[in-house]
Amino acid sequence: MAFVSLPAYSGATKVKKRRRGHVHGRYNGRGLKGEKSRGGRTHLPLLEGGQMPLVRRLPKRGFTNRRFAEKCDILNLSVLDSKFDAGAEISVEALVKKGIVKGKNKVKLLGNGKLTKNFKVLLENISEGAAKKITEAGGSVANQKKAAQKKSEKAPPVNASSLASVPK
């Protein structure tokens, strides 16, 4: 294959010139002194001159756990039914091989869709509805995380009389 070289049309390319302020001259539109006139200055959007900055004007309410929240790839039963054969073992590695998830995050299996095949599911996070549908279809669920205890189900508080009977 021959290398073809076409000439550039006139005006298609420009030579970049170094200009300080271009036609403005002397202070180049930056003024005389101060932070804004110096080189290497980065603009902070929260500085608004004498005006009260927007960051301080808006109310600060609530709490967010977004920084520390565990990210999960959400997966529905309908996807498993269409992508896997009956009797298949479904793990994170199998899902990555099929290209369903990338494997960076945890996988959460939800019970959306109908399940016509039986599977052996080896995922940690499975919703109760999904687990029920899998077992109804003749499959099995392993490694399922135990649901967190509710506050009402916690052990009763320890009082002083029960501690007295405990041998030391």
Secondary structure, DSSP 4 states (H G I P E B T S, - for coil): ------PPPTTS-------SSTTS-TTTTS-SSSGGGSTT----TT--TTSPPHHHHS-------TTTPPPEEEEEHHHHHHHS-TT-EE-HHHHHHHTS--SSSEEEEE--S---S--EE--SEE-HHHHHHHHHTT-EE-SPPPPPPPGGGSPPPP-HHHHHTS--
